[in-house]
Amino acid sequence: MGNILFGIGFIIGGLSGKMVLIGTNSSGALAGVGVLMLLWGLKQSRG
């Protein structure tokens, strides 16, 4: 459940441009990481 919430937060933060991925200064990369975390969380929740 935590991965889903963090993934959604990263996607919103990255797409709004208010947050960036540490080490890259890229908000798009943060949104990409958010999508991966969201998908991983969904896969874990389905068993």
N, CA, C, O and CB atoms as a CASP TS submission, in Angstrom:
PFRMAT TS
TARGET T0000
AUTHOR 0000-0000-0000
METHOD Language model
MODEL 1
PARENT N/A
ATOM      1  N   MET     1       0.821  -1.191   0.000  1.00  0.00           N
ATOM      2  CA  MET     1       0.000   0.000   0.000  1.00  0.00           C
ATOM      3  C   MET     1       0.865   1.255   0.000  1.00  0.00           C
ATOM      4  O   MET     1       0.521   2.254  -0.631  1.00  0.00           O
ATOM      5  CB  MET     1      -0.934  -0.002   1.201  1.00  0.00           C
ATOM      6  N   GLY     2       1.982   1.199   0.707  1.00  0.00           N
ATOM      7  CA  GLY     2       2.878   2.351   0.776  1.00  0.00           C
ATOM      8  C   GLY     2       3.462   2.713  -0.577  1.00  0.00           C
ATOM      9  O   GLY     2       3.601   3.891  -0.904  1.00  0.00           O
ATOM     10  N   ASN     3       3.811   1.681  -1.378  1.00  0.00           N
ATOM     11  CA  ASN     3       4.364   1.949  -2.702  1.00  0.00           C
ATOM     12  C   ASN     3       3.356   2.675  -3.582  1.00  0.00           C
ATOM     13  O   ASN     3       3.727   3.544  -4.371  1.00  0.00           O
ATOM     14  CB  ASN     3       4.801   0.646  -3.370  1.00  0.00           C
ATOM     15  N   ILE     4       2.106   2.326  -3.451  1.00  0.00           N
ATOM     16  CA  ILE     4       1.064   2.971  -4.246  1.00  0.00           C
ATOM     17  C   ILE     4       0.951   4.445  -3.864  1.00  0.00           C
ATOM     18  O   ILE     4       0.885   5.312  -4.735  1.00  0.00           O
ATOM     19  CB  ILE     4      -0.293   2.255  -4.054  1.00  0.00           C
ATOM     20  N   LEU     5       0.929   4.725  -2.563  1.00  0.00           N
ATOM     21  CA  LEU     5       0.793   6.107  -2.112  1.00  0.00           C
ATOM     22  C   LEU     5       2.019   6.938  -2.485  1.00  0.00           C
ATOM     23  O   LEU     5       1.878   8.064  -2.962  1.00  0.00           O
ATOM     24  CB  LEU     5       0.573   6.151  -0.601  1.00  0.00           C
ATOM     25  N   PHE     6       3.223   6.396  -2.273  1.00  0.00           N
ATOM     26  CA  PHE     6       4.424   7.125  -2.646  1.00  0.00           C
ATOM     27  C   PHE     6       4.484   7.322  -4.163  1.00  0.00           C
ATOM     28  O   PHE     6       4.884   8.386  -4.636  1.00  0.00           O
ATOM     29  CB  PHE     6       5.675   6.385  -2.150  1.00  0.00           C
ATOM     30  N   GLY     7       4.091   6.305  -4.917  1.00  0.00           N
ATOM     31  CA  GLY     7       4.083   6.427  -6.378  1.00  0.00           C
ATOM     32  C   GLY     7       3.173   7.539  -6.844  1.00  0.00           C
ATOM     33  O   GLY     7       3.550   8.329  -7.710  1.00  0.00           O
ATOM     34  N   ILE     8       1.983   7.611  -6.284  1.00  0.00           N
ATOM     35  CA  ILE     8       1.051   8.678  -6.654  1.00  0.00           C
ATOM     36  C   ILE     8       1.627  10.039  -6.263  1.00  0.00           C
ATOM     37  O   ILE     8       1.525  11.001  -7.024  1.00  0.00           O
ATOM     38  CB  ILE     8      -0.327   8.460  -5.978  1.00  0.00           C
ATOM     39  N   GLY     9       2.227  10.116  -5.085  1.00  0.00           N
ATOM     40  CA  GLY     9       2.843  11.373  -4.645  1.00  0.00           C
ATOM     41  C   GLY     9       3.976  11.805  -5.564  1.00  0.00           C
ATOM     42  O   GLY     9       4.088  12.985  -5.894  1.00  0.00           O
ATOM     43  N   PHE    10       4.813  10.865  -5.981  1.00  0.00           N
ATOM     44  CA  PHE    10       5.922  11.182  -6.878  1.00  0.00           C
ATOM     45  C   PHE    10       5.407  11.627  -8.241  1.00  0.00           C
ATOM     46  O   PHE    10       5.957  12.551  -8.840  1.00  0.00           O
ATOM     47  CB  PHE    10       6.851   9.972  -7.034  1.00  0.00           C
ATOM     48  N   ILE    11       4.358  10.979  -8.733  1.00  0.00           N
ATOM     49  CA  ILE    11       3.793  11.364 -10.024  1.00  0.00           C
ATOM     50  C   ILE    11       3.242  12.787  -9.964  1.00  0.00           C
ATOM     51  O   ILE    11       3.513  13.602 -10.845  1.00  0.00           O
ATOM     52  CB  ILE    11       2.685  10.379 -10.446  1.00  0.00           C
ATOM     53  N   ILE    12       2.473  13.077  -8.925  1.00  0.00           N
ATOM     54  CA  ILE    12       1.897  14.422  -8.791  1.00  0.00           C
ATOM     55  C   ILE    12       3.007  15.461  -8.629  1.00  0.00           C
ATOM     56  O   ILE    12       2.978  16.505  -9.280  1.00  0.00           O
ATOM     57  CB  ILE    12       0.924  14.483  -7.583  1.00  0.00           C
ATOM     58  N   GLY    13       3.975  15.180  -7.771  1.00  0.00           N
ATOM     59  CA  GLY    13       5.083  16.113  -7.563  1.00  0.00           C
ATOM     60  C   GLY    13       5.913  16.326  -8.813  1.00  0.00           C
ATOM     61  O   GLY    13       6.323  17.450  -9.104  1.00  0.00           O
ATOM     62  N   GLY    14       6.163  15.261  -9.552  1.00  0.00           N
ATOM     63  CA  GLY    14       6.963  15.376 -10.775  1.00  0.00           C
ATOM     64  C   GLY    14       6.236  16.120 -11.876  1.00  0.00           C
ATOM     65  O   GLY    14       6.828  16.961 -12.553  1.00  0.00           O
ATOM     66  N   LEU    15       4.965  15.822 -12.063  1.00  0.00           N
ATOM     67  CA  LEU    15       4.213  16.480 -13.123  1.00  0.00           C
ATOM     68  C   LEU    15       3.911  17.941 -12.807  1.00  0.00           C
ATOM     69  O   LEU    15       3.751  18.753 -13.718  1.00  0.00           O
ATOM     70  CB  LEU    15       2.925  15.738 -13.373  1.00  0.00           C
ATOM     71  N   SER    16       3.832  18.277 -11.529  1.00  0.00           N
ATOM     72  CA  SER    16       3.593  19.675 -11.164  1.00  0.00           C
ATOM     73  C   SER    16       4.872  20.503 -11.284  1.00  0.00           C
ATOM     74  O   SER    16       4.807  21.731 -11.343  1.00  0.00           O
ATOM     75  CB  SER    16       3.038  19.767  -9.735  1.00  0.00           C
ATOM     76  N   GLY    17       6.027  19.850 -11.319  1.00  0.00           N
ATOM     77  CA  GLY    17       7.296  20.553 -11.431  1.00  0.00           C
ATOM     78  C   GLY    17       7.826  21.060 -10.100  1.00  0.00           C
ATOM     79  O   GLY    17       8.847  21.747 -10.069  1.00  0.00           O
ATOM     80  N   LYS    18       7.161  20.739  -9.009  1.00  0.00           N
ATOM     81  CA  LYS    18       7.581  21.226  -7.696  1.00  0.00           C
ATOM     82  C   LYS    18       8.592  20.302  -7.028  1.00  0.00           C
ATOM     83  O   LYS    18       9.242  20.696  -6.059  1.00  0.00           O
ATOM     84  CB  LYS    18       6.377  21.392  -6.799  1.00  0.00           C
ATOM     85  N   MET    19       8.733  19.078  -7.534  1.00  0.00           N
ATOM     86  CA  MET    19       9.687  18.128  -6.976  1.00  0.00           C
ATOM     87  C   MET    19      10.542  17.586  -8.118  1.00  0.00           C
ATOM     88  O   MET    19      10.083  17.487  -9.256  1.00  0.00           O
ATOM     89  CB  MET    19       8.958  16.967  -6.214  1.00  0.00           C
ATOM     90  N   VAL    20      11.802  17.233  -7.800  1.00  0.00           N
ATOM     91  CA  VAL    20      12.699  16.645  -8.796  1.00  0.00           C
ATOM     92  C   VAL    20      13.356  15.410  -8.197  1.00  0.00           C
ATOM     93  O   VAL    20      13.425  15.258  -6.978  1.00  0.00           O
ATOM     94  CB  VAL    20      13.775  17.672  -9.266  1.00  0.00           C
ATOM     95  N   LEU    21      13.834  14.539  -9.062  1.00  0.00           N
ATOM     96  CA  LEU    21      14.562  13.356  -8.620  1.00  0.00           C
ATOM     97  C   LEU    21      15.958  13.775  -8.182  1.00  0.00           C
ATOM     98  O   LEU    21      16.676  14.433  -8.935  1.00  0.00           O
ATOM     99  CB  LEU    21      14.629  12.284  -9.747  1.00  0.00           C
ATOM    100  N   ILE    22      16.343  13.397  -6.973  1.00  0.00           N
ATOM    101  CA  ILE    22      17.650  13.778  -6.428  1.00  0.00           C
ATOM    102  C   ILE    22      18.760  13.250  -7.337  1.00  0.00           C
ATOM    103  O   ILE    22      18.747  12.089  -7.747  1.00  0.00           O
ATOM    104  CB  ILE    22      17.826  13.236  -4.979  1.00  0.00           C
ATOM    105  N   GLY    23      19.703  14.112  -7.638  1.00  0.00           N
ATOM    106  CA  GLY    23      20.842  13.730  -8.471  1.00  0.00           C
ATOM    107  C   GLY    23      20.642  13.993  -9.947  1.00  0.00           C
ATOM    108  O   GLY    23      21.603  13.974 -10.716  1.00  0.00           O
ATOM    109  N   THR    24      19.392  14.242 -10.359  1.00  0.00           N
ATOM    110  CA  THR    24      19.140  14.473 -11.781  1.00  0.00           C
ATOM    111  C   THR    24      18.507  15.832 -12.042  1.00  0.00           C
ATOM    112  O   THR    24      18.587  16.338 -13.162  1.00  0.00           O
ATOM    113  CB  THR    24      18.248  13.385 -12.332  1.00  0.00           C
ATOM    114  N   ASN    25      17.881  16.434 -11.039  1.00  0.00           N
ATOM    115  CA  ASN    25      17.126  17.684 -11.202  1.00  0.00           C
ATOM    116  C   ASN    25      16.068  17.561 -12.295  1.00  0.00           C
ATOM    117  O   ASN    25      15.771  18.537 -12.983  1.00  0.00           O
ATOM    118  CB  ASN    25      18.077  18.841 -11.529  1.00  0.00           C
ATOM    119  N   SER    26      15.503  16.377 -12.458  1.00  0.00           N
ATOM    120  CA  SER    26      14.503  16.123 -13.479  1.00  0.00           C
ATOM    121  C   SER    26      13.171  15.759 -12.838  1.00  0.00           C
ATOM    122  O   SER    26      13.068  14.778 -12.101  1.00  0.00           O
ATOM    123  CB  SER    26      14.967  15.009 -14.421  1.00  0.00           C
ATOM    124  N   SER    27      12.154  16.564 -13.131  1.00  0.00           N
ATOM    125  CA  SER    27      10.831  16.241 -12.609  1.00  0.00           C
ATOM    126  C   SER    27      10.193  15.102 -13.401  1.00  0.00           C
ATOM    127  O   SER    27       9.395  14.338 -12.858  1.00  0.00           O
ATOM    128  CB  SER    27       9.929  17.478 -12.641  1.00  0.00           C
ATOM    129  N   GLY    28      10.541  14.989 -14.681  1.00  0.00           N
ATOM    130  CA  GLY    28      10.024  13.886 -15.495  1.00  0.00           C
ATOM    131  C   GLY    28      10.525  12.538 -15.013  1.00  0.00           C
ATOM    132  O   GLY    28       9.788  11.552 -15.023  1.00  0.00           O
ATOM    133  N   ALA    29      11.779  12.497 -14.593  1.00  0.00           N
ATOM    134  CA  ALA    29      12.338  11.250 -14.068  1.00  0.00           C
ATOM    135  C   ALA    29      11.638  10.858 -12.770  1.00  0.00           C
ATOM    136  O   ALA    29      11.408   9.675 -12.519  1.00  0.00           O
ATOM    137  CB  ALA    29      13.859  11.390 -13.834  1.00  0.00           C
ATOM    138  N   LEU    30      11.298  11.850 -11.946  1.00  0.00           N
ATOM    139  CA  LEU    30      10.586  11.556 -10.708  1.00  0.00           C
ATOM    140  C   LEU    30       9.205  10.984 -11.005  1.00  0.00           C
ATOM    141  O   LEU    30       8.765  10.045 -10.342  1.00  0.00           O
ATOM    142  CB  LEU    30      10.465  12.818  -9.846  1.00  0.00           C
ATOM    143  N   ALA    31       8.528  11.542 -11.990  1.00  0.00           N
ATOM    144  CA  ALA    31       7.221  11.009 -12.379  1.00  0.00           C
ATOM    145  C   ALA    31       7.366   9.578 -12.902  1.00  0.00           C
ATOM    146  O   ALA    31       6.512   8.732 -12.636  1.00  0.00           O
ATOM    147  CB  ALA    31       6.562  11.913 -13.452  1.00  0.00           C
ATOM    148  N   GLY    32       8.435   9.306 -13.641  1.00  0.00           N
ATOM    149  CA  GLY    32       8.687   7.951 -14.136  1.00  0.00           C
ATOM    150  C   GLY    32       8.916   6.962 -13.010  1.00  0.00           C
ATOM    151  O   GLY    32       8.405   5.843 -13.048  1.00  0.00           O
ATOM    152  N   VAL    33       9.679   7.366 -12.011  1.00  0.00           N
ATOM    153  CA  VAL    33       9.901   6.522 -10.835  1.00  0.00           C
ATOM    154  C   VAL    33       8.574   6.299 -10.111  1.00  0.00           C
ATOM    155  O   VAL    33       8.309   5.204  -9.613  1.00  0.00           O
ATOM    156  CB  VAL    33      10.947   7.165  -9.876  1.00  0.00           C
ATOM    157  N   GLY    34       7.751   7.330 -10.057  1.00  0.00           N
ATOM    158  CA  GLY    34       6.436   7.208  -9.435  1.00  0.00           C
ATOM    159  C   GLY    34       5.564   6.191 -10.134  1.00  0.00           C
ATOM    160  O   GLY    34       4.861   5.419  -9.483  1.00  0.00           O
ATOM    161  N   VAL    35       5.604   6.183 -11.452  1.00  0.00           N
ATOM    162  CA  VAL    35       4.817   5.201 -12.217  1.00  0.00           C
ATOM    163  C   VAL    35       5.311   3.792 -11.906  1.00  0.00           C
ATOM    164  O   VAL    35       4.512   2.878 -11.703  1.00  0.00           O
ATOM    165  CB  VAL    35       4.910   5.483 -13.747  1.00  0.00           C
ATOM    166  N   LEU    36       6.635   3.624 -11.869  1.00  0.00           N
ATOM    167  CA  LEU    36       7.187   2.296 -11.560  1.00  0.00           C
ATOM    168  C   LEU    36       6.794   1.841 -10.159  1.00  0.00           C
ATOM    169  O   LEU    36       6.434   0.681  -9.959  1.00  0.00           O
ATOM    170  CB  LEU    36       8.715   2.309 -11.692  1.00  0.00           C
ATOM    171  N   MET    37       6.863   2.751  -9.190  1.00  0.00           N
ATOM    172  CA  MET    37       6.469   2.397  -7.824  1.00  0.00           C
ATOM    173  C   MET    37       4.984   2.052  -7.750  1.00  0.00           C
ATOM    174  O   MET    37       4.591   1.114  -7.057  1.00  0.00           O
ATOM    175  CB  MET    37       6.788   3.547  -6.862  1.00  0.00           C
ATOM    176  N   LEU    38       4.172   2.810  -8.464  1.00  0.00           N
ATOM    177  CA  LEU    38       2.737   2.545  -8.490  1.00  0.00           C
ATOM    178  C   LEU    38       2.454   1.162  -9.073  1.00  0.00           C
ATOM    179  O   LEU    38       1.668   0.397  -8.513  1.00  0.00           O
ATOM    180  CB  LEU    38       2.006   3.626  -9.301  1.00  0.00           C
ATOM    181  N   LEU    39       3.090   0.846 -10.188  1.00  0.00           N
ATOM    182  CA  LEU    39       2.883  -0.473 -10.807  1.00  0.00           C
ATOM    183  C   LEU    39       3.366  -1.595  -9.894  1.00  0.00           C
ATOM    184  O   LEU    39       2.711  -2.631  -9.781  1.00  0.00           O
ATOM    185  CB  LEU    39       3.610  -0.551 -12.159  1.00  0.00           C
ATOM    186  N   TRP    40       4.506  -1.391  -9.244  1.00  0.00           N
ATOM    187  CA  TRP    40       5.040  -2.394  -8.322  1.00  0.00           C
ATOM    188  C   TRP    40       4.089  -2.610  -7.151  1.00  0.00           C
ATOM    189  O   TRP    40       3.838  -3.747  -6.751  1.00  0.00           O
ATOM    190  CB  TRP    40       6.427  -1.972  -7.809  1.00  0.00           C
ATOM    191  N   GLY    41       3.564  -1.527  -6.605  1.00  0.00           N
ATOM    192  CA  GLY    41       2.614  -1.629  -5.507  1.00  0.00           C
ATOM    193  C   GLY    41       1.342  -2.341  -5.920  1.00  0.00           C
ATOM    194  O   GLY    41       0.808  -3.145  -5.156  1.00  0.00           O
ATOM    195  N   LEU    42       0.848  -2.058  -7.116  1.00  0.00           N
ATOM    196  CA  LEU    42      -0.358  -2.732  -7.603  1.00  0.00           C
ATOM    197  C   LEU    42      -0.106  -4.223  -7.785  1.00  0.00           C
ATOM    198  O   LEU    42      -0.963  -5.048  -7.465  1.00  0.00           O
ATOM    199  CB  LEU    42      -0.827  -2.110  -8.927  1.00  0.00           C
ATOM    200  N   LYS    43       1.080  -4.567  -8.304  1.00  0.00           N
ATOM    201  CA  LYS    43       1.412  -5.983  -8.491  1.00  0.00           C
ATOM    202  C   LYS    43       1.492  -6.702  -7.150  1.00  0.00           C
ATOM    203  O   LYS    43       1.024  -7.834  -7.026  1.00  0.00           O
ATOM    204  CB  LYS    43       2.742  -6.131  -9.250  1.00  0.00           C
ATOM    205  N   GLN    44       2.084  -6.054  -6.139  1.00  0.00           N
ATOM    206  CA  GLN    44       2.194  -6.669  -4.821  1.00  0.00           C
ATOM    207  C   GLN    44       0.826  -6.841  -4.173  1.00  0.00           C
ATOM    208  O   GLN    44       0.594  -7.831  -3.479  1.00  0.00           O
ATOM    209  CB  GLN    44       3.094  -5.833  -3.922  1.00  0.00           C
ATOM    210  N   SER    45      -0.078  -5.896  -4.388  1.00  0.00           N
ATOM    211  CA  SER    45      -1.380  -5.972  -3.745  1.00  0.00           C
ATOM    212  C   SER    45      -2.262  -7.056  -4.356  1.00  0.00           C
ATOM    213  O   SER    45      -3.187  -7.547  -3.707  1.00  0.00           O
ATOM    214  CB  SER    45      -2.076  -4.635  -3.833  1.00  0.00           C
ATOM    215  N   ARG    46      -1.980  -7.425  -5.590  1.00  0.00           N
ATOM    216  CA  ARG    46      -2.793  -8.472  -6.244  1.00  0.00           C
ATOM    217  C   ARG    46      -2.329  -9.867  -5.869  1.00  0.00           C
ATOM    218  O   ARG    46      -3.027 -10.850  -6.121  1.00  0.00           O
ATOM    219  CB  ARG    46      -2.745  -8.313  -7.763  1.00  0.00           C
ATOM    220  N   GLY    47      -1.160  -9.953  -5.271  1.00  0.00           N
ATOM    221  CA  GLY    47      -0.693 -11.240  -4.773  1.00  0.00           C
ATOM    222  C   GLY    47       0.195 -11.896  -5.706  1.00  0.00           C
ATOM    223  O   GLY    47       0.676 -12.996  -5.432  1.00  0.00           O
TER
END
